[in-house]
Amino acid sequence: MQRFKPLPAAAALIALPSLGLAQEIDTTPVNAEIGFILNTFMFIVMGVLVFWMAAGFAMLESGLVRSKNVTMQLTKNMALFSLASLFYFILGYNLMYPGDGWTIPGILGAFSLTTLEPVGLAGAEPDLTYASVGSDFFFQLMFCAATASIVSGAVAERIKLGPFLIFVVVLTAVIYPIQASWKWGGGFLDQAGFLDFAGSTVVHSVGGWAALTGAIILGPRIGKYSKDGRVIPIPGSNLALATIGTFILWMGWFGFNGGSQLYMDTAANVADISRILVNTNTAAAAGAAAALILTQLLYKKPDLTMILNGALAGLVSITAEPLTPSLISATLIGAVGGAIVVFAVPFLDRLKVDDVVGAIPVHLFAGIWGTIAVVFTNSDANLMTQLYSILVVGVFVVATSGIVWLILKTTMGIRVGEEDEINGLDMAELGMEAYPEFSKG
């Protein structure tokens, strides 16, 4: 997704001969606007689909935490999306897409508020080869908010609300936009030839690195790991809700990847969007199938939570390049993503990294895999450039998010007390329960 890079507008439509007589008004300017209209409309529709992913994250996380923490997860997801919406326009958008306004060329974008075109485009000269600023901002915002949602699930059931939301502000206003500018804003990684179509690294690995750093600094939940090293399963409260959340995320991903084509002003672009959607769906299906088969082979019974995360890992894996793969390639890419989840979840448990919803295997590990997999289907990709970019982004996000987490930990504390964690964050932090009729009282 490279918004800064201009592409041809609706050339075929512009070339249509005028049907009017010589003395009639020239219709060429109207035809020139058609590509602008179609691109803008695509961003709006695809952006709404990606917005729906916020509901998916909320449902998935609420289903995978215990009932005593459901209200907290819902609150975090509502709050993080709202804060992302505000701080992305206050600072993040122009840091990410500075145009000619780089503070440090190729590295640090512009520090300014987002401004939209005037009402009715009065006095404005919009770039008719692209789309409206409002539609572009709306679409890009959804990716920013999704990054924060990734962190929410990994650190669930033991983090304080206030420090978490402060971290979200820094992540969405500064950390995410800066590294995204290096690729999608035309920064130094893009100039080096890094390819990441819709964000396996720019979005998903960034959320995964921030989540991993937070989970390590925060520590595991009480009772997750015994003194003798055993892993104690902590089942979620509602697998039906988690499954619904996964389907919502799957649906939203069609906007996530499809809209990243950026243009639907020609027959070729529209055909490519359809190809992207088919490959996206295929990779998700393959990821779910791989997790289903592997858990049956390894544990003698299929594991629904692994299947759900397998589908999501397939989606993350195809996100770096959903256009160029064939259906067979998309199947293989998604299946590897699903397999990664099955093996990465117990691997993290052995390291005593407590990830409540499996966000780190899905978004970080599968995101790395998807970024590397670009070289298998896109001849323009270079393996060393992909690896270099993964490393640069990873080091930047771990360093910056680690600093923020540690400052929050030393100044105000990031973890609730032991008694509050045992009783549940719903009552301790919020004073209300998601399922009050089932409470002990």
NULO-854144 format. One record per residue (C-alpha): chain; z, x, y. Coordinates in nm, 4 decimals, decimal comma. Example, Ala and Ser with C-alpha at 12.3 -4.5 7.8 and 13.67 -1.06 7.14 Angstrom:
# residues 2
+----+----------+----------+----------+
: ch :       zz :       xx :       yy :
+----+----------+----------+----------+
:  A :   0,7800 :   1,2300 :  -0,4500 :
:  A :   0,7140 :   1,3670 :  -0,1060 :
+----+----------+----------+----------+
# end
This chain:
# residues 441
+----+----------+----------+----------+
: ch :       zz :       xx :       yy :
+----+----------+----------+----------+
:  A :   0,0000 :   0,0000 :   0,0000 :
:  A :  -0,1261 :   0,1896 :   0,3055 :
:  A :  -0,1139 :  -0,0384 :   0,6060 :
:  A :  -0,2126 :   0,2338 :   0,8508 :
:  A :  -0,5491 :   0,2959 :   0,6865 :
:  A :  -0,8253 :   0,0753 :   0,8292 :
:  A :  -1,0755 :  -0,0752 :   0,5924 :
:  A :  -1,3931 :  -0,2756 :   0,6655 :
:  A :  -1,3476 :  -0,6389 :   0,7666 :
:  A :  -1,5451 :  -0,9289 :   0,6243 :
:  A :  -1,8741 :  -0,7466 :   0,6551 :
:  A :  -2,0686 :  -0,9978 :   0,4547 :
:  A :  -1,9381 :  -1,2839 :   0,6645 :
:  A :  -2,0064 :  -1,1018 :   0,9891 :
:  A :  -2,3621 :  -1,0414 :   0,8771 :
:  A :  -2,4312 :  -1,4109 :   0,8262 :
:  A :  -2,7106 :  -1,5218 :   1,0575 :
:  A :  -2,6229 :  -1,7613 :   1,3358 :
:  A :  -2,7401 :  -2,1121 :   1,2578 :
:  A :  -2,7434 :  -2,2074 :   1,6248 :
:  A :  -3,0356 :  -2,1892 :   1,8667 :
:  A :  -3,0761 :  -1,9054 :   2,1144 :
:  A :  -2,9234 :  -2,1027 :   2,4016 :
:  A :  -2,6125 :  -2,1945 :   2,1968 :
:  A :  -2,2866 :  -1,9967 :   2,2036 :
:  A :  -2,2942 :  -1,6819 :   1,9912 :
:  A :  -2,0805 :  -1,7392 :   1,6812 :
:  A :  -2,0418 :  -1,3706 :   1,5876 :
:  A :  -1,6867 :  -1,3349 :   1,7313 :
:  A :  -1,5777 :  -1,6389 :   1,5308 :
:  A :  -1,7205 :  -1,4896 :   1,2130 :
:  A :  -1,5549 :  -1,1572 :   1,2905 :
:  A :  -1,2194 :  -1,3327 :   1,2878 :
:  A :  -1,2599 :  -1,4664 :   0,9351 :
:  A :  -1,1444 :  -1,1452 :   0,7685 :
:  A :  -0,8434 :  -1,1310 :   1,0031 :
:  A :  -0,7598 :  -1,4913 :   0,9167 :
:  A :  -0,7900 :  -1,4389 :   0,5414 :
:  A :  -0,5857 :  -1,1182 :   0,5444 :
:  A :  -0,3144 :  -1,2790 :   0,7551 :
:  A :  -0,3045 :  -1,5830 :   0,5294 :
:  A :  -0,2753 :  -1,3595 :   0,2225 :
:  A :   0,0222 :  -1,1732 :   0,3683 :
:  A :   0,1989 :  -1,4983 :   0,4496 :
:  A :   0,1480 :  -1,6477 :   0,1027 :
:  A :   0,2202 :  -1,3249 :  -0,0853 :
:  A :   0,5214 :  -1,2626 :   0,1389 :
:  A :   0,6655 :  -1,6021 :   0,0471 :
:  A :   0,6230 :  -1,5118 :  -0,3209 :
:  A :   0,8085 :  -1,1838 :  -0,2695 :
:  A :   1,0761 :  -1,3679 :  -0,0707 :
:  A :   1,1312 :  -1,5834 :  -0,3797 :
:  A :   1,2347 :  -1,2623 :  -0,5584 :
:  A :   1,5559 :  -1,2748 :  -0,3538 :
:  A :   1,6437 :  -1,5887 :  -0,5480 :
:  A :   1,5499 :  -1,4107 :  -0,8690 :
:  A :   1,7839 :  -1,1201 :  -0,7991 :
:  A :   2,0633 :  -1,3623 :  -0,7088 :
:  A :   2,0202 :  -1,5623 :  -1,0304 :
:  A :   1,9796 :  -1,2572 :  -1,2533 :
:  A :   2,2875 :  -1,0840 :  -1,1157 :
:  A :   2,4979 :  -1,4021 :  -1,1177 :
:  A :   2,4124 :  -1,4574 :  -1,4812 :
:  A :   2,4961 :  -1,1018 :  -1,5871 :
:  A :   2,8366 :  -1,0753 :  -1,4146 :
:  A :   3,1512 :  -1,2518 :  -1,5308 :
:  A :   3,2232 :  -1,5972 :  -1,3920 :
:  A :   3,5070 :  -1,4625 :  -1,1755 :
:  A :   3,2549 :  -1,2562 :  -0,9760 :
:  A :   2,9608 :  -1,4966 :  -0,9413 :
:  A :   3,0371 :  -1,6149 :  -0,5872 :
:  A :   3,0580 :  -1,2529 :  -0,4734 :
:  A :   2,7115 :  -1,1760 :  -0,6122 :
:  A :   2,5646 :  -1,4829 :  -0,4447 :
:  A :   2,7300 :  -1,3896 :  -0,1163 :
:  A :   2,6044 :  -1,0315 :  -0,1367 :
:  A :   2,2480 :  -1,1435 :  -0,1990 :
:  A :   2,2483 :  -1,3938 :   0,0869 :
:  A :   2,4042 :  -1,1410 :   0,3225 :
:  A :   2,1877 :  -0,8442 :   0,2264 :
:  A :   1,8642 :  -1,0371 :   0,2804 :
:  A :   1,9846 :  -1,1615 :   0,6175 :
:  A :   2,0948 :  -0,8161 :   0,7321 :
:  A :   1,7703 :  -0,6593 :   0,6093 :
:  A :   1,5722 :  -0,9176 :   0,8075 :
:  A :   1,7587 :  -0,8275 :   1,1256 :
:  A :   1,7802 :  -0,4509 :   1,1002 :
:  A :   1,4266 :  -0,4031 :   0,9722 :
:  A :   1,2925 :  -0,5526 :   1,2953 :
:  A :   1,5536 :  -0,3776 :   1,5114 :
:  A :   1,4746 :  -0,0320 :   1,3744 :
:  A :   1,3152 :  -0,0117 :   1,0302 :
:  A :   0,9607 :  -0,1439 :   1,0803 :
:  A :   0,8500 :   0,1071 :   1,3432 :
:  A :   1,0300 :   0,3893 :   1,1642 :
:  A :   0,8157 :   0,2996 :   0,8639 :
:  A :   0,4888 :   0,2328 :   1,0478 :
:  A :   0,4935 :   0,4428 :   1,3669 :
:  A :   0,1161 :   0,4564 :   1,4163 :
:  A :   0,0698 :   0,7208 :   1,6850 :
:  A :   0,4379 :   0,7137 :   1,7813 :
:  A :   0,5875 :   0,9638 :   1,5371 :
:  A :   0,9084 :   1,1257 :   1,6600 :
:  A :   0,8411 :   1,4154 :   1,4217 :
:  A :   0,4776 :   1,3917 :   1,3029 :
:  A :   0,4530 :   1,2935 :   0,9383 :
:  A :   0,8301 :   1,3014 :   0,8866 :
:  A :   1,0217 :   1,0772 :   1,1289 :
:  A :   0,8729 :   0,7593 :   1,2726 :
:  A :   0,9313 :   0,5708 :   1,5966 :
:  A :   1,2625 :   0,4356 :   1,7258 :
:  A :   1,1701 :   0,1008 :   1,8783 :
:  A :   1,2014 :  -0,2731 :   1,8300 :
:  A :   0,9333 :  -0,4677 :   1,6492 :
:  A :   0,7154 :  -0,6743 :   1,8824 :
:  A :   0,4730 :  -0,9471 :   1,7804 :
:  A :   0,1453 :  -1,0585 :   1,9359 :
:  A :   0,1771 :  -1,3090 :   2,2216 :
:  A :   0,1580 :  -1,6804 :   2,1497 :
:  A :  -0,2015 :  -1,7786 :   2,0855 :
:  A :  -0,3005 :  -1,4106 :   2,1128 :
:  A :  -0,3121 :  -1,4654 :   2,4879 :
:  A :  -0,4385 :  -1,1474 :   2,6513 :
:  A :  -0,4158 :  -0,9549 :   2,3241 :
:  A :  -0,6879 :  -0,7652 :   2,1432 :
:  A :  -0,5853 :  -0,7806 :   1,7766 :
:  A :  -0,7335 :  -0,5506 :   1,5164 :
:  A :  -0,9739 :  -0,7926 :   1,3513 :
:  A :  -1,0258 :  -0,5494 :   1,0634 :
:  A :  -0,6689 :  -0,6083 :   0,9429 :
:  A :  -0,4130 :  -0,8874 :   0,9957 :
:  A :  -0,1586 :  -1,0132 :   1,2476 :
:  A :   0,1479 :  -0,8014 :   1,3191 :
:  A :   0,3711 :  -1,0967 :   1,2318 :
:  A :   0,2233 :  -1,1413 :   0,8865 :
:  A :   0,2356 :  -0,7690 :   0,8143 :
:  A :   0,5979 :  -0,7425 :   0,9275 :
:  A :   0,6906 :  -1,0480 :   0,7195 :
:  A :   0,5309 :  -0,9031 :   0,4066 :
:  A :   0,6769 :  -0,5541 :   0,4493 :
:  A :   1,0244 :  -0,6929 :   0,5169 :
:  A :   1,0345 :  -0,8477 :   0,1711 :
:  A :   0,9911 :  -0,5047 :   0,0104 :
:  A :   1,2728 :  -0,3645 :   0,2221 :
:  A :   1,5093 :  -0,6443 :   0,1199 :
:  A :   1,4166 :  -0,6039 :  -0,2479 :
:  A :   1,5290 :  -0,2401 :  -0,2323 :
:  A :   1,8761 :  -0,3482 :  -0,1249 :
:  A :   1,8909 :  -0,6150 :  -0,3965 :
:  A :   1,8486 :  -0,3442 :  -0,6598 :
:  A :   2,1716 :  -0,1775 :  -0,5491 :
:  A :   2,3700 :  -0,5012 :  -0,5497 :
:  A :   2,3633 :  -0,5546 :  -0,9249 :
:  A :   2,4448 :  -0,1992 :  -1,0287 :
:  A :   2,7694 :  -0,1804 :  -0,8290 :
:  A :   2,8820 :  -0,5351 :  -0,9045 :
:  A :   3,2305 :  -0,6518 :  -1,0039 :
:  A :   3,4316 :  -0,3784 :  -0,8297 :
:  A :   3,2912 :  -0,3093 :  -0,4821 :
:  A :   3,4290 :  -0,4477 :  -0,1571 :
:  A :   3,1976 :  -0,6751 :   0,0365 :
:  A :   3,2311 :  -0,5087 :   0,3781 :
:  A :   3,1453 :  -0,1507 :   0,2797 :
:  A :   2,8586 :  -0,2737 :   0,0631 :
:  A :   2,7031 :  -0,4595 :   0,3555 :
:  A :   2,7428 :  -0,1558 :   0,5824 :
:  A :   2,5549 :   0,0472 :   0,3228 :
:  A :   2,2823 :  -0,2205 :   0,3147 :
:  A :   2,2363 :  -0,1888 :   0,6911 :
:  A :   2,1889 :   0,1891 :   0,6681 :
:  A :   1,9605 :   0,1579 :   0,3658 :
:  A :   1,7297 :  -0,1043 :   0,5163 :
:  A :   1,7283 :   0,0245 :   0,8734 :
:  A :   1,7047 :   0,3995 :   0,8101 :
:  A :   1,6873 :   0,5345 :   0,4540 :
:  A :   1,4187 :   0,3073 :   0,3102 :
:  A :   1,1894 :   0,3066 :   0,6187 :
:  A :   1,1947 :   0,6844 :   0,6639 :
:  A :   1,0903 :   0,7670 :   0,3091 :
:  A :   0,8415 :   0,4781 :   0,3019 :
:  A :   0,6755 :   0,6188 :   0,6140 :
:  A :   0,6036 :   0,9379 :   0,4248 :
:  A :   0,3623 :   0,7449 :   0,2030 :
:  A :   0,2722 :   0,4055 :   0,3462 :
:  A :   0,3049 :   0,5067 :   0,7118 :
:  A :   0,0657 :   0,7978 :   0,6709 :
:  A :   0,3309 :   1,0692 :   0,6494 :
:  A :   0,3312 :   1,4031 :   0,4729 :
:  A :   0,3437 :   1,2684 :   0,1161 :
:  A :   0,0382 :   1,0540 :   0,1786 :
:  A :  -0,1401 :   1,3518 :   0,3304 :
:  A :  -0,0530 :   1,5487 :   0,0160 :
:  A :  -0,2321 :   1,2865 :  -0,1968 :
:  A :   0,0659 :   1,0926 :  -0,3350 :
:  A :  -0,0377 :   0,7585 :  -0,4874 :
:  A :   0,2025 :   0,4647 :  -0,5104 :
:  A :   0,0123 :   0,1377 :  -0,4764 :
:  A :   0,2999 :  -0,1115 :  -0,4441 :
:  A :   0,6142 :   0,0952 :  -0,4719 :
:  A :   0,7303 :   0,2171 :  -0,8124 :
:  A :   0,8815 :   0,5066 :  -0,6168 :
:  A :   0,8812 :   0,3860 :  -0,2545 :
:  A :   1,0717 :   0,0670 :  -0,3406 :
:  A :   1,2069 :   0,0689 :  -0,6950 :
:  A :   1,3083 :   0,4311 :  -0,7460 :
:  A :   1,4644 :   0,4334 :  -0,4003 :
:  A :   1,6803 :   0,1340 :  -0,4916 :
:  A :   1,7537 :   0,2983 :  -0,8250 :
:  A :   1,8592 :   0,6317 :  -0,6730 :
:  A :   2,0853 :   0,4548 :  -0,4215 :
:  A :   2,2324 :   0,2430 :  -0,7030 :
:  A :   2,2915 :   0,5457 :  -0,9271 :
:  A :   2,4648 :   0,7344 :  -0,6481 :
:  A :   2,6827 :   0,4354 :  -0,5652 :
:  A :   2,7732 :   0,3666 :  -0,9268 :
:  A :   2,8826 :   0,7268 :  -0,9832 :
:  A :   3,0930 :   0,7434 :  -0,6665 :
:  A :   3,2380 :   0,3973 :  -0,7273 :
:  A :   3,3266 :   0,4608 :  -1,0920 :
:  A :   3,3094 :   0,2222 :  -1,3898 :
:  A :   3,4766 :  -0,1170 :  -1,4157 :
:  A :   3,8245 :  -0,1377 :  -1,5615 :
:  A :   3,7982 :  -0,1677 :  -1,9398 :
:  A :   3,4318 :  -0,0703 :  -1,9666 :
:  A :   3,5015 :   0,2581 :  -2,1441 :
:  A :   3,7965 :   0,3212 :  -2,3736 :
:  A :   3,9979 :   0,6425 :  -2,3778 :
:  A :   3,8348 :   0,7474 :  -2,7038 :
:  A :   3,4878 :   0,7167 :  -2,5484 :
:  A :   3,3850 :   0,3799 :  -2,6907 :
:  A :   3,1755 :   0,1418 :  -2,4820 :
:  A :   3,3370 :  -0,2008 :  -2,4483 :
:  A :   3,0753 :  -0,4752 :  -2,4043 :
:  A :   3,1405 :  -0,7045 :  -2,1082 :
:  A :   2,9177 :  -1,0115 :  -2,1529 :
:  A :   2,7757 :  -1,1937 :  -1,8545 :
:  A :   2,8706 :  -1,5473 :  -1,7619 :
:  A :   2,5372 :  -1,7287 :  -1,7896 :
:  A :   2,2349 :  -1,5984 :  -1,9782 :
:  A :   2,0387 :  -1,9124 :  -1,8902 :
:  A :   2,0784 :  -1,8239 :  -1,5231 :
:  A :   1,9809 :  -1,4622 :  -1,5908 :
:  A :   1,6681 :  -1,5767 :  -1,7744 :
:  A :   1,5681 :  -1,8071 :  -1,4892 :
:  A :   1,6213 :  -1,5182 :  -1,2488 :
:  A :   1,3928 :  -1,2971 :  -1,4543 :
:  A :   1,1139 :  -1,5552 :  -1,4538 :
:  A :   1,1526 :  -1,5936 :  -1,0760 :
:  A :   1,1246 :  -1,2174 :  -1,0314 :
:  A :   0,8205 :  -1,2120 :  -1,2621 :
:  A :   0,6583 :  -1,4808 :  -1,0462 :
:  A :   0,7455 :  -1,3031 :  -0,7214 :
:  A :   0,5910 :  -0,9825 :  -0,8522 :
:  A :   0,2465 :  -1,1402 :  -0,8295 :
:  A :   0,2945 :  -1,1387 :  -0,4521 :
:  A :   0,4569 :  -0,7948 :  -0,4631 :
:  A :   0,1602 :  -0,6276 :  -0,6303 :
:  A :  -0,1188 :  -0,8663 :  -0,5363 :
:  A :  -0,0428 :  -0,8576 :  -0,1644 :
:  A :  -0,0378 :  -0,4783 :  -0,1710 :
:  A :  -0,4161 :  -0,4871 :  -0,1975 :
:  A :  -0,3753 :  -0,5600 :   0,1781 :
:  A :  -0,7189 :  -0,7187 :   0,2161 :
:  A :  -0,8842 :  -1,0330 :   0,0824 :
:  A :  -1,1776 :  -1,0356 :   0,3226 :
:  A :  -1,4508 :  -0,9581 :   0,0704 :
:  A :  -1,5491 :  -1,0726 :  -0,2769 :
:  A :  -1,4566 :  -0,7268 :  -0,4078 :
:  A :  -1,1055 :  -0,7446 :  -0,2630 :
:  A :  -1,0441 :  -1,0923 :  -0,4016 :
:  A :  -1,1666 :  -0,9815 :  -0,7450 :
:  A :  -0,9340 :  -0,6823 :  -0,7273 :
:  A :  -0,6386 :  -0,9077 :  -0,6426 :
:  A :  -0,7075 :  -1,1148 :  -0,9527 :
:  A :  -0,7275 :  -0,7960 :  -1,1592 :
:  A :  -0,3940 :  -0,6798 :  -1,0159 :
:  A :  -0,2247 :  -1,0088 :  -1,1054 :
:  A :  -0,3549 :  -1,0004 :  -1,4625 :
:  A :  -0,2452 :  -0,6387 :  -1,5131 :
:  A :   0,0955 :  -0,7162 :  -1,3622 :
:  A :   0,1499 :  -1,0067 :  -1,5996 :
:  A :   0,0283 :  -0,8071 :  -1,8985 :
:  A :   0,2647 :  -0,5171 :  -1,8291 :
:  A :   0,5612 :  -0,7529 :  -1,7970 :
:  A :   0,4757 :  -0,9231 :  -2,1249 :
:  A :   0,4385 :  -0,5878 :  -2,2989 :
:  A :   0,7725 :  -0,4677 :  -2,1647 :
:  A :   0,9497 :  -0,7774 :  -2,2925 :
:  A :   0,7760 :  -0,7535 :  -2,6309 :
:  A :   0,8629 :  -0,3854 :  -2,6676 :
:  A :   1,2309 :  -0,4540 :  -2,5932 :
:  A :   1,2301 :  -0,7445 :  -2,8377 :
:  A :   1,0834 :  -0,5356 :  -3,1188 :
:  A :   1,2961 :  -0,2284 :  -3,0539 :
:  A :   1,6269 :  -0,4137 :  -3,0357 :
:  A :   1,5388 :  -0,5916 :  -3,3611 :
:  A :   1,4672 :  -0,2566 :  -3,5265 :
:  A :   1,7690 :  -0,0743 :  -3,3818 :
:  A :   2,0347 :  -0,3454 :  -3,3864 :
:  A :   1,8957 :  -0,5866 :  -3,6479 :
:  A :   1,9014 :  -0,8648 :  -3,3868 :
:  A :   1,7013 :  -0,9123 :  -3,0668 :
:  A :   1,9026 :  -0,8603 :  -2,7481 :
:  A :   1,8138 :  -1,1116 :  -2,4755 :
:  A :   1,9495 :  -0,8979 :  -2,1905 :
:  A :   1,7323 :  -0,6080 :  -2,3083 :
:  A :   1,4311 :  -0,8387 :  -2,3311 :
:  A :   1,4876 :  -0,9602 :  -1,9756 :
:  A :   1,5188 :  -0,6084 :  -1,8433 :
:  A :   1,2250 :  -0,5004 :  -2,0583 :
:  A :   1,0028 :  -0,7472 :  -1,8755 :
:  A :   1,1297 :  -0,6216 :  -1,5405 :
:  A :   1,0773 :  -0,2597 :  -1,6457 :
:  A :   0,7206 :  -0,3435 :  -1,7416 :
:  A :   0,6716 :  -0,4882 :  -1,3942 :
:  A :   0,8206 :  -0,1816 :  -1,2254 :
:  A :   0,6082 :   0,0485 :  -1,4403 :
:  A :   0,2773 :  -0,1122 :  -1,3409 :
:  A :   0,3679 :  -0,1357 :  -0,9717 :
:  A :   0,2571 :   0,2188 :  -0,8825 :
:  A :  -0,0985 :   0,1399 :  -0,9966 :
:  A :  -0,1768 :  -0,2187 :  -1,0967 :
:  A :  -0,5458 :  -0,2075 :  -1,0039 :
:  A :  -0,7171 :   0,0664 :  -1,2030 :
:  A :  -0,5723 :   0,0147 :  -1,5558 :
:  A :  -0,7579 :  -0,1805 :  -1,8197 :
:  A :  -0,5670 :  -0,4530 :  -2,0013 :
:  A :  -0,4995 :  -0,2121 :  -2,2869 :
:  A :  -0,3680 :   0,0508 :  -2,0462 :
:  A :  -0,1527 :  -0,2059 :  -1,8661 :
:  A :  -0,0086 :  -0,3088 :  -2,2026 :
:  A :   0,0814 :   0,0480 :  -2,2915 :
:  A :   0,2291 :   0,1225 :  -1,9494 :
:  A :   0,4457 :  -0,1905 :  -1,9605 :
:  A :   0,5512 :  -0,1317 :  -2,3219 :
:  A :   0,6743 :   0,2186 :  -2,2406 :
:  A :   0,8745 :   0,0700 :  -1,9539 :
:  A :   1,0371 :  -0,1784 :  -2,1904 :
:  A :   1,1196 :   0,1005 :  -2,4360 :
:  A :   1,2732 :   0,3089 :  -2,1590 :
:  A :   1,5258 :   0,0337 :  -2,0900 :
:  A :   1,6330 :   0,0068 :  -2,4529 :
:  A :   1,7123 :   0,3775 :  -2,4703 :
:  A :   1,8306 :   0,4324 :  -2,1116 :
:  A :   2,1069 :   0,1697 :  -2,1143 :
:  A :   2,3086 :   0,3406 :  -2,3935 :
:  A :   2,2243 :   0,6796 :  -2,2409 :
:  A :   2,3940 :   0,5818 :  -1,9141 :
:  A :   2,6904 :   0,4465 :  -2,1089 :
:  A :   2,7309 :   0,7831 :  -2,2782 :
:  A :   2,7499 :   0,9358 :  -1,9304 :
:  A :   3,0012 :   0,6633 :  -1,8309 :
:  A :   2,7757 :   0,5362 :  -1,5545 :
:  A :   2,8560 :   0,1651 :  -1,5359 :
:  A :   2,5469 :  -0,0314 :  -1,4283 :
:  A :   2,6373 :  -0,3987 :  -1,4634 :
:  A :   2,2859 :  -0,5458 :  -1,4708 :
:  A :   2,0772 :  -0,2517 :  -1,5916 :
:  A :   1,9212 :  -0,1884 :  -1,2507 :
:  A :   1,9081 :   0,1896 :  -1,2883 :
:  A :   1,7038 :   0,1960 :  -1,6123 :
:  A :   1,4737 :  -0,0782 :  -1,4838 :
:  A :   1,4102 :   0,0426 :  -1,1310 :
:  A :   1,4769 :   0,4164 :  -1,1388 :
:  A :   1,3735 :   0,5302 :  -1,4864 :
:  A :   1,0825 :   0,2889 :  -1,5217 :
:  A :   0,9887 :   0,3577 :  -1,1586 :
:  A :   0,9574 :   0,7288 :  -1,2331 :
:  A :   0,7523 :   0,6519 :  -1,5421 :
:  A :   0,5218 :   0,4178 :  -1,3525 :
:  A :   0,4628 :   0,6777 :  -1,0810 :
:  A :   0,3684 :   0,9379 :  -1,3402 :
:  A :   0,1504 :   0,6902 :  -1,5330 :
:  A :  -0,0849 :   0,6615 :  -1,2336 :
:  A :  -0,2544 :   0,9825 :  -1,3457 :
:  A :  -0,3684 :   0,8178 :  -1,6694 :
:  A :  -0,5812 :   0,5506 :  -1,5033 :
:  A :  -0,6573 :   0,6728 :  -1,1510 :
:  A :  -0,8754 :   0,9824 :  -1,1312 :
:  A :  -0,7605 :   1,0461 :  -0,7726 :
:  A :  -0,4021 :   1,1062 :  -0,8856 :
:  A :  -0,2624 :   1,4539 :  -0,9409 :
:  A :   0,0339 :   1,4985 :  -1,1746 :
:  A :   0,1997 :   1,7752 :  -0,9752 :
:  A :   0,1675 :   1,5755 :  -0,6524 :
:  A :   0,3216 :   1,2709 :  -0,8202 :
:  A :   0,6105 :   1,4768 :  -0,9570 :
:  A :   0,6624 :   1,6524 :  -0,6241 :
:  A :   0,6776 :   1,3190 :  -0,4418 :
:  A :   0,9228 :   1,1730 :  -0,6954 :
:  A :   1,1457 :   1,4772 :  -0,6430 :
:  A :   1,1262 :   1,4678 :  -0,2625 :
:  A :   1,2103 :   1,0984 :  -0,2426 :
:  A :   1,4859 :   1,1321 :  -0,5031 :
:  A :   1,6577 :   1,4220 :  -0,3263 :
:  A :   1,6347 :   1,2472 :   0,0105 :
:  A :   1,7761 :   0,9163 :  -0,1128 :
:  A :   2,0543 :   1,0703 :  -0,3221 :
:  A :   2,1599 :   1,2944 :  -0,0330 :
:  A :   2,1528 :   1,0292 :   0,2380 :
:  A :   2,2981 :   0,7456 :   0,0327 :
:  A :   2,5612 :   0,9794 :  -0,1118 :
:  A :   2,6713 :   1,0741 :   0,2387 :
:  A :   2,6969 :   0,7085 :   0,3396 :
:  A :   2,8874 :   0,6096 :   0,0235 :
:  A :   3,1330 :   0,9000 :   0,0652 :
:  A :   3,1945 :   0,8269 :   0,4331 :
:  A :   3,2655 :   0,4640 :   0,3478 :
:  A :   3,4916 :   0,5678 :   0,0610 :
:  A :   3,7018 :   0,8037 :   0,2738 :
:  A :   3,7231 :   0,5835 :   0,5845 :
:  A :   3,7673 :   0,2276 :   0,4577 :
:  A :   3,7488 :   0,2446 :   0,0804 :
:  A :   3,4669 :   0,0963 :  -0,1233 :
:  A :   3,6518 :  -0,0301 :  -0,4295 :
:  A :   3,8862 :  -0,3262 :  -0,4594 :
:  A :   4,2358 :  -0,2783 :  -0,5982 :
:  A :   4,3046 :  -0,2921 :  -0,9706 :
:  A :   4,4738 :  -0,6315 :  -0,9562 :
:  A :   4,1923 :  -0,7813 :  -0,7494 :
:  A :   3,9312 :  -0,6454 :  -0,9902 :
:  A :   4,1124 :  -0,7945 :  -1,2883 :
:  A :   4,1560 :  -1,1331 :  -1,1194 :
:  A :   3,7995 :  -1,1354 :  -0,9926 :
:  A :   3,6328 :  -1,0656 :  -0,6600 :
:  A :   3,5598 :  -1,4313 :  -0,5945 :
:  A :   3,9225 :  -1,5116 :  -0,5187 :
:  A :   4,0281 :  -1,1666 :  -0,3996 :
:  A :   3,7447 :  -1,1137 :  -0,1502 :
:  A :   3,6230 :  -1,4653 :  -0,0772 :
:  A :   3,8911 :  -1,7135 :  -0,1778 :
:  A :   3,6495 :  -1,9400 :  -0,3636 :
:  A :   3,5108 :  -1,9616 :  -0,7151 :
:  A :   3,1665 :  -2,0460 :  -0,8459 :
:  A :   3,3111 :  -2,2455 :  -1,1368 :
:  A :   3,6507 :  -2,3759 :  -1,0132 :
:  A :   3,6779 :  -2,6398 :  -1,2870 :
:  A :   3,6942 :  -2,3629 :  -1,5472 :
:  A :   3,9559 :  -2,1508 :  -1,3721 :
:  A :   4,2973 :  -2,0921 :  -1,5257 :
:  A :   4,4648 :  -2,2847 :  -1,2473 :
+----+----------+----------+----------+
# end
